[in-house]
Amino acid sequence: MAYHPEQGWSLLCNGVLLFEDTGELLPDGQIIAPHRPLDAGNIATAA
């Protein structure tokens, strides 16, 4: 495993590249798009 928070990614022992924005690049080249959960504390509404 390689951990590089200053660059925004980590390499897991199974070969998956995990990105800080929750996206993933699998060893076979498939991409898993970022999937950040919507947190009620981070949602802004118009007044």
N, CA, C and O atoms as a Tripos MOL2 file, in Angstrom:
@<TRIPOS>MOLECULE
protein
  188   187    47     0     0
PROTEIN
NO_CHARGES

@<TRIPOS>ATOM
      1 N           0.8400   -1.1740    0.0000 N.3       1 MET1
      2 CA          0.0000    0.0000    0.0000 C.3       1 MET1
      3 C           0.8920    1.2470    0.0000 C.2       1 MET1
      4 O           1.8990    1.3050    0.7060 O.2       1 MET1
      5 N           0.5130    2.2150   -0.7840 N.am      2 ALA2
      6 CA          1.2190    3.5010   -0.8290 C.3       2 ALA2
      7 C           0.1980    4.5930   -0.5240 C.2       2 ALA2
      8 O          -0.8890    4.6180   -1.1010 O.2       2 ALA2
      9 N           0.5540    5.4860    0.3810 N.am      3 TYR3
     10 CA         -0.3490    6.5320    0.8290 C.3       3 TYR3
     11 C           0.2680    7.8840    0.4990 C.2       3 TYR3
     12 O           1.3350    8.2190    1.0150 O.2       3 TYR3
     13 N          -0.3910    8.6630   -0.3540 N.am      4 HIS4
     14 CA          0.1300    9.9660   -0.7660 C.3       4 HIS4
     15 C          -0.9540   11.0340   -0.6270 C.2       4 HIS4
     16 O          -1.4920   11.4980   -1.6320 O.2       4 HIS4
     17 N          -1.2830   11.4330    0.6150 N.am      5 PRO5
     18 CA         -2.3520   12.4190    0.8110 C.3       5 PRO5
     19 C          -2.0240   13.7790    0.1980 C.2       5 PRO5
     20 O          -2.9290   14.5220   -0.1820 O.2       5 PRO5
     21 N          -0.7420   14.1070    0.1000 N.am      6 GLU6
     22 CA         -0.3680   15.3930   -0.4930 C.3       6 GLU6
     23 C          -0.6900   15.4320   -1.9840 C.2       6 GLU6
     24 O          -0.8260   16.5080   -2.5660 O.2       6 GLU6
     25 N          -0.8110   14.2590   -2.6000 N.am      7 GLN7
     26 CA         -1.1600   14.1690   -4.0170 C.3       7 GLN7
     27 C          -2.6100   13.7530   -4.2170 C.2       7 GLN7
     28 O          -3.1120   13.7880   -5.3410 O.2       7 GLN7
     29 N          -3.2940   13.3580   -3.1390 N.am      8 GLY8
     30 CA         -4.7090   13.0140   -3.2180 C.3       8 GLY8
     31 C          -5.0290   11.5960   -3.6470 C.2       8 GLY8
     32 O          -6.1220   11.3470   -4.1540 O.2       8 GLY8
     33 N          -4.0980   10.6440   -3.4580 N.am      9 TRP9
     34 CA         -4.3760    9.2690   -3.8430 C.3       9 TRP9
     35 C          -3.6480    8.2800   -2.9540 C.2       9 TRP9
     36 O          -2.6880    8.6110   -2.2570 O.2       9 TRP9
     37 N          -4.1500    7.0370   -3.0080 N.am     10 SER10
     38 CA         -3.5230    5.9180   -2.3080 C.3      10 SER10
     39 C          -3.5820    4.6950   -3.2080 C.2      10 SER10
     40 O          -4.5510    4.5100   -3.9450 O.2      10 SER10
     41 N          -2.5530    3.8600   -3.1530 N.am     11 LEU11
     42 CA         -2.5300    2.5860   -3.8690 C.3      11 LEU11
     43 C          -2.7690    1.4970   -2.8410 C.2      11 LEU11
     44 O          -1.9760    1.3240   -1.9150 O.2      11 LEU11
     45 N          -3.8600    0.7630   -3.0020 N.am     12 LEU12
     46 CA         -4.1970   -0.3080   -2.0700 C.3      12 LEU12
     47 C          -3.4580   -1.5910   -2.4470 C.2      12 LEU12
     48 O          -2.9620   -1.7150   -3.5670 O.2      12 LEU12
     49 N          -3.3820   -2.5400   -1.5240 N.am     13 CYS13
     50 CA         -2.6370   -3.7810   -1.7440 C.3      13 CYS13
     51 C          -3.2550   -4.6410   -2.8450 C.2      13 CYS13
     52 O          -2.5790   -5.5230   -3.3750 O.2      13 CYS13
     53 N          -4.5330   -4.4080   -3.2060 N.am     14 ASN14
     54 CA         -5.1750   -5.1750   -4.2700 C.3      14 ASN14
     55 C          -5.0140   -4.5010   -5.6340 C.2      14 ASN14
     56 O          -5.6180   -4.9370   -6.6130 O.2      14 ASN14
     57 N          -4.2000   -3.4340   -5.7040 N.am     15 GLY15
     58 CA         -3.9290   -2.7760   -6.9750 C.3      15 GLY15
     59 C          -4.8810   -1.6490   -7.3290 C.2      15 GLY15
     60 O          -4.7500   -1.0530   -8.3980 O.2      15 GLY15
     61 N          -5.8280   -1.3440   -6.4680 N.am     16 VAL16
     62 CA         -6.7940   -0.2750   -6.7130 C.3      16 VAL16
     63 C          -6.1710    1.0690   -6.3410 C.2      16 VAL16
     64 O          -5.5860    1.2180   -5.2690 O.2      16 VAL16
     65 N          -6.3050    2.0430   -7.2410 N.am     17 LEU17
     66 CA         -5.9260    3.4170   -6.9220 C.3      17 LEU17
     67 C          -7.1570    4.1030   -6.3660 C.2      17 LEU17
     68 O          -8.1850    4.1860   -7.0370 O.2      17 LEU17
     69 N          -7.0560    4.5910   -5.1490 N.am     18 LEU18
     70 CA         -8.1690    5.2490   -4.4750 C.3      18 LEU18
     71 C          -7.8450    6.7310   -4.3920 C.2      18 LEU18
     72 O          -6.8030    7.1180   -3.8620 O.2      18 LEU18
     73 N          -8.7500    7.5680   -4.9230 N.am     19 PHE19
     74 CA         -8.5160    9.0020   -4.9620 C.3      19 PHE19
     75 C          -9.2630    9.6940   -3.8350 C.2      19 PHE19
     76 O         -10.2970    9.2120   -3.3720 O.2      19 PHE19
     77 N          -8.7290   10.8330   -3.3980 N.am     20 GLU20
     78 CA         -9.2920   11.5960   -2.2860 C.3      20 GLU20
     79 C         -10.7580   11.9720   -2.5300 C.2      20 GLU20
     80 O         -11.5300   12.0740   -1.5770 O.2      20 GLU20
     81 N         -11.1460   12.1770   -3.7800 N.am     21 ASP21
     82 CA        -12.5300   12.5540   -4.0890 C.3      21 ASP21
     83 C         -13.4580   11.3460   -4.1480 C.2      21 ASP21
     84 O         -14.5920   11.4740   -4.6090 O.2      21 ASP21
     85 N         -13.0110   10.1850   -3.6970 N.am     22 THR22
     86 CA        -13.7080    8.8970   -3.6240 C.3      22 THR22
     87 C         -13.7770    8.1760   -4.9660 C.2      22 THR22
     88 O         -14.4130    7.1260   -5.0570 O.2      22 THR22
     89 N         -13.1430    8.7040   -6.0040 N.am     23 GLY23
     90 CA        -13.0640    7.9780   -7.2620 C.3      23 GLY23
     91 C         -12.0570    6.8500   -7.1490 C.2      23 GLY23
     92 O         -11.1930    6.8600   -6.2730 O.2      23 GLY23
     93 N         -12.1770    5.8660   -8.0540 N.am     24 GLU24
     94 CA        -11.2680    4.7190   -8.0210 C.3      24 GLU24
     95 C         -10.8630    4.3370   -9.4350 C.2      24 GLU24
     96 O         -11.6440    4.5060  -10.3710 O.2      24 GLU24
     97 N          -9.6460    3.8230   -9.6010 N.am     25 LEU25
     98 CA         -9.1680    3.2580  -10.8460 C.3      25 LEU25
     99 C          -8.7690    1.8240  -10.5320 C.2      25 LEU25
    100 O          -7.8390    1.5810   -9.7620 O.2      25 LEU25
    101 N          -9.4850    0.8690  -11.1380 N.am     26 LEU26
    102 CA         -9.2490   -0.5430  -10.8610 C.3      26 LEU26
    103 C          -8.0770   -1.0590  -11.6890 C.2      26 LEU26
    104 O          -7.7360   -0.4700  -12.7150 O.2      26 LEU26
    105 N          -7.4540   -2.1680  -11.2470 N.am     27 PRO27
    106 CA         -6.2890   -2.7070  -11.9560 C.3      27 PRO27
    107 C          -6.5680   -3.0380  -13.4250 C.2      27 PRO27
    108 O          -5.6530   -2.9880  -14.2470 O.2      27 PRO27
    109 N          -7.8170   -3.3750  -13.7670 N.am     28 ASP28
    110 CA         -8.1470   -3.7090  -15.1600 C.3      28 ASP28
    111 C          -8.4720   -2.4710  -15.9920 C.2      28 ASP28
    112 O          -8.8460   -2.6000  -17.1580 O.2      28 ASP28
    113 N          -8.3380   -1.2730  -15.4150 N.am     29 GLY29
    114 CA         -8.5730   -0.0310  -16.1470 C.3      29 GLY29
    115 C          -9.9680    0.5420  -15.9810 C.2      29 GLY29
    116 O         -10.2320    1.6510  -16.4450 O.2      29 GLY29
    117 N         -10.8630   -0.1820  -15.3350 N.am     30 GLN30
    118 CA        -12.2120    0.3440  -15.1110 C.3      30 GLN30
    119 C         -12.1520    1.5090  -14.1400 C.2      30 GLN30
    120 O         -11.3060    1.5550  -13.2470 O.2      30 GLN30
    121 N         -13.0760    2.4580  -14.3350 N.am     31 ILE31
    122 CA        -13.1410    3.6400  -13.4900 C.3      31 ILE31
    123 C         -14.4260    3.6110  -12.6720 C.2      31 ILE31
    124 O         -15.4980    3.3090  -13.1950 O.2      31 ILE31
    125 N         -14.3110    3.9220  -11.3990 N.am     32 ILE32
    126 CA        -15.4730    4.1200  -10.5380 C.3      32 ILE32
    127 C         -15.5110    5.6090  -10.2410 C.2      32 ILE32
    128 O         -14.6150    6.1510   -9.5930 O.2      32 ILE32
    129 N         -16.5580    6.2590  -10.7220 N.am     33 ALA33
    130 CA        -16.6720    7.7140  -10.5830 C.3      33 ALA33
    131 C         -16.7470    8.1100   -9.1120 C.2      33 ALA33
    132 O         -17.1750    7.3180   -8.2730 O.2      33 ALA33
    133 N         -16.3290    9.3410   -8.8010 N.am     34 PRO34
    134 CA        -16.4450    9.8340   -7.4230 C.3      34 PRO34
    135 C         -17.8800    9.7130   -6.9260 C.2      34 PRO34
    136 O         -18.8300    9.9930   -7.6590 O.2      34 PRO34
    137 N         -18.0230    9.2980   -5.6870 N.am     35 HIS35
    138 CA        -19.3650    9.0910   -5.1210 C.3      35 HIS35
    139 C         -19.4020    9.5950   -3.6830 C.2      35 HIS35
    140 O         -19.5880    8.8350   -2.7320 O.2      35 HIS35
    141 N         -19.2210   10.8900   -3.5680 N.am     36 ARG36
    142 CA        -19.2540   11.5090   -2.2380 C.3      36 ARG36
    143 C         -20.6740   11.4830   -1.6950 C.2      36 ARG36
    144 O         -21.6190   11.8250   -2.4070 O.2      36 ARG36
    145 N         -20.8290   11.0830   -0.4480 N.am     37 PRO37
    146 CA        -22.1740   11.1120    0.1490 C.3      37 PRO37
    147 C         -22.6170   12.5490    0.3940 C.2      37 PRO37
    148 O         -21.8090   13.4130    0.7350 O.2      37 PRO37
    149 N         -23.9090   12.7890    0.2150 N.am     38 LEU38
    150 CA        -24.4460   14.1090    0.5010 C.3      38 LEU38
    151 C         -24.6940   14.2210    1.9900 C.2      38 LEU38
    152 O         -25.5380   13.5140    2.5400 O.2      38 LEU38
    153 N         -23.9700   15.0950    2.6340 N.am     39 ASP39
    154 CA        -24.0930   15.3040    4.0680 C.3      39 ASP39
    155 C         -24.9530   16.5320    4.3010 C.2      39 ASP39
    156 O         -24.6800   17.5900    3.7350 O.2      39 ASP39
    157 N         -25.9650   16.4160    5.1050 N.am     40 ALA40
    158 CA        -26.8840   17.5160    5.3570 C.3      40 ALA40
    159 C         -26.1610   18.7630    5.8610 C.2      40 ALA40
    160 O         -26.6410   19.8740    5.6360 O.2      40 ALA40
    161 N         -25.0400   18.6120    6.5240 N.am     41 GLY41
    162 CA        -24.2900   19.7310    7.0320 C.3      41 GLY41
    163 C         -23.5410   20.5010    5.9570 C.2      41 GLY41
    164 O         -23.1010   21.6270    6.1890 O.2      41 GLY41
    165 N         -23.3910   19.8990    4.7790 N.am     42 ASN42
    166 CA        -22.6460   20.5390    3.6950 C.3      42 ASN42
    167 C         -23.5240   21.0720    2.5700 C.2      42 ASN42
    168 O         -23.0120   21.5800    1.5730 O.2      42 ASN42
    169 N         -24.8260   20.9620    2.7210 N.am     43 ILE43
    170 CA        -25.7470   21.4070    1.6680 C.3      43 ILE43
    171 C         -26.1580   22.8510    1.9390 C.2      43 ILE43
    172 O         -26.6400   23.1740    3.0240 O.2      43 ILE43
    173 N         -25.9650   23.7080    0.9530 N.am     44 ALA44
    174 CA        -26.3550   25.1020    1.0820 C.3      44 ALA44
    175 C         -27.6900   25.3140    0.3700 C.2      44 ALA44
    176 O         -27.9000   24.7980   -0.7280 O.2      44 ALA44
    177 N         -28.5600   26.0490    0.9740 N.am     45 THR45
    178 CA        -29.8520   26.3550    0.3590 C.3      45 THR45
    179 C         -29.9820   27.8510    0.1630 C.2      45 THR45
    180 O         -29.4330   28.6430    0.9300 O.2      45 THR45
    181 N         -30.7150   28.2300   -0.8710 N.am     46 ALA46
    182 CA        -30.9260   29.6740   -1.1320 C.3      46 ALA46
    183 C         -31.9440   30.2130   -0.1620 C.2      46 ALA46
    184 O         -32.8930   29.5220    0.2070 O.2      46 ALA46
    185 N         -31.7480   31.4520    0.2510 N.am     47 ALA47
    186 CA        -32.6670   32.0700    1.2150 C.3      47 ALA47
    187 C         -33.8500   32.6850    0.5360 C.2      47 ALA47
    188 O         -34.7200   33.2470    1.2010 O.2      47 ALA47
@<TRIPOS>BOND
     1     1     2 1
     2     2     3 1
     3     3     4 2
     4     3     5 am
     5     5     6 1
     6     6     7 1
     7     7     8 2
     8     7     9 am
     9     9    10 1
    10    10    11 1
    11    11    12 2
    12    11    13 am
    13    13    14 1
    14    14    15 1
    15    15    16 2
    16    15    17 am
    17    17    18 1
    18    18    19 1
    19    19    20 2
    20    19    21 am
    21    21    22 1
    22    22    23 1
    23    23    24 2
    24    23    25 am
    25    25    26 1
    26    26    27 1
    27    27    28 2
    28    27    29 am
    29    29    30 1
    30    30    31 1
    31    31    32 2
    32    31    33 am
    33    33    34 1
    34    34    35 1
    35    35    36 2
    36    35    37 am
    37    37    38 1
    38    38    39 1
    39    39    40 2
    40    39    41 am
    41    41    42 1
    42    42    43 1
    43    43    44 2
    44    43    45 am
    45    45    46 1
    46    46    47 1
    47    47    48 2
    48    47    49 am
    49    49    50 1
    50    50    51 1
    51    51    52 2
    52    51    53 am
    53    53    54 1
    54    54    55 1
    55    55    56 2
    56    55    57 am
    57    57    58 1
    58    58    59 1
    59    59    60 2
    60    59    61 am
    61    61    62 1
    62    62    63 1
    63    63    64 2
    64    63    65 am
    65    65    66 1
    66    66    67 1
    67    67    68 2
    68    67    69 am
    69    69    70 1
    70    70    71 1
    71    71    72 2
    72    71    73 am
    73    73    74 1
    74    74    75 1
    75    75    76 2
    76    75    77 am
    77    77    78 1
    78    78    79 1
    79    79    80 2
    80    79    81 am
    81    81    82 1
    82    82    83 1
    83    83    84 2
    84    83    85 am
    85    85    86 1
    86    86    87 1
    87    87    88 2
    88    87    89 am
    89    89    90 1
    90    90    91 1
    91    91    92 2
    92    91    93 am
    93    93    94 1
    94    94    95 1
    95    95    96 2
    96    95    97 am
    97    97    98 1
    98    98    99 1
    99    99   100 2
   100    99   101 am
   101   101   102 1
   102   102   103 1
   103   103   104 2
   104   103   105 am
   105   105   106 1
   106   106   107 1
   107   107   108 2
   108   107   109 am
   109   109   110 1
   110   110   111 1
   111   111   112 2
   112   111   113 am
   113   113   114 1
   114   114   115 1
   115   115   116 2
   116   115   117 am
   117   117   118 1
   118   118   119 1
   119   119   120 2
   120   119   121 am
   121   121   122 1
   122   122   123 1
   123   123   124 2
   124   123   125 am
   125   125   126 1
   126   126   127 1
   127   127   128 2
   128   127   129 am
   129   129   130 1
   130   130   131 1
   131   131   132 2
   132   131   133 am
   133   133   134 1
   134   134   135 1
   135   135   136 2
   136   135   137 am
   137   137   138 1
   138   138   139 1
   139   139   140 2
   140   139   141 am
   141   141   142 1
   142   142   143 1
   143   143   144 2
   144   143   145 am
   145   145   146 1
   146   146   147 1
   147   147   148 2
   148   147   149 am
   149   149   150 1
   150   150   151 1
   151   151   152 2
   152   151   153 am
   153   153   154 1
   154   154   155 1
   155   155   156 2
   156   155   157 am
   157   157   158 1
   158   158   159 1
   159   159   160 2
   160   159   161 am
   161   161   162 1
   162   162   163 1
   163   163   164 2
   164   163   165 am
   165   165   166 1
   166   166   167 1
   167   167   168 2
   168   167   169 am
   169   169   170 1
   170   170   171 1
   171   171   172 2
   172   171   173 am
   173   173   174 1
   174   174   175 1
   175   175   176 2
   176   175   177 am
   177   177   178 1
   178   178   179 1
   179   179   180 2
   180   179   181 am
   181   181   182 1
   182   182   183 1
   183   183   184 2
   184   183   185 am
   185   185   186 1
   186   186   187 1
   187   187   188 2
@<TRIPOS>SUBSTRUCTURE
     1 MET1         2 RESIDUE 1 A MET
     2 ALA2         6 RESIDUE 1 A ALA
     3 TYR3        10 RESIDUE 1 A TYR
     4 HIS4        14 RESIDUE 1 A HIS
     5 PRO5        18 RESIDUE 1 A PRO
     6 GLU6        22 RESIDUE 1 A GLU
     7 GLN7        26 RESIDUE 1 A GLN
     8 GLY8        30 RESIDUE 1 A GLY
     9 TRP9        34 RESIDUE 1 A TRP
    10 SER10       38 RESIDUE 1 A SER
    11 LEU11       42 RESIDUE 1 A LEU
    12 LEU12       46 RESIDUE 1 A LEU
    13 CYS13       50 RESIDUE 1 A CYS
    14 ASN14       54 RESIDUE 1 A ASN
    15 GLY15       58 RESIDUE 1 A GLY
    16 VAL16       62 RESIDUE 1 A VAL
    17 LEU17       66 RESIDUE 1 A LEU
    18 LEU18       70 RESIDUE 1 A LEU
    19 PHE19       74 RESIDUE 1 A PHE
    20 GLU20       78 RESIDUE 1 A GLU
    21 ASP21       82 RESIDUE 1 A ASP
    22 THR22       86 RESIDUE 1 A THR
    23 GLY23       90 RESIDUE 1 A GLY
    24 GLU24       94 RESIDUE 1 A GLU
    25 LEU25       98 RESIDUE 1 A LEU
    26 LEU26      102 RESIDUE 1 A LEU
    27 PRO27      106 RESIDUE 1 A PRO
    28 ASP28      110 RESIDUE 1 A ASP
    29 GLY29      114 RESIDUE 1 A GLY
    30 GLN30      118 RESIDUE 1 A GLN
    31 ILE31      122 RESIDUE 1 A ILE
    32 ILE32      126 RESIDUE 1 A ILE
    33 ALA33      130 RESIDUE 1 A ALA
    34 PRO34      134 RESIDUE 1 A PRO
    35 HIS35      138 RESIDUE 1 A HIS
    36 ARG36      142 RESIDUE 1 A ARG
    37 PRO37      146 RESIDUE 1 A PRO
    38 LEU38      150 RESIDUE 1 A LEU
    39 ASP39      154 RESIDUE 1 A ASP
    40 ALA40      158 RESIDUE 1 A ALA
    41 GLY41      162 RESIDUE 1 A GLY
    42 ASN42      166 RESIDUE 1 A ASN
    43 ILE43      170 RESIDUE 1 A ILE
    44 ALA44      174 RESIDUE 1 A ALA
    45 THR45      178 RESIDUE 1 A THR
    46 ALA46      182 RESIDUE 1 A ALA
    47 ALA47      186 RESIDUE 1 A ALA
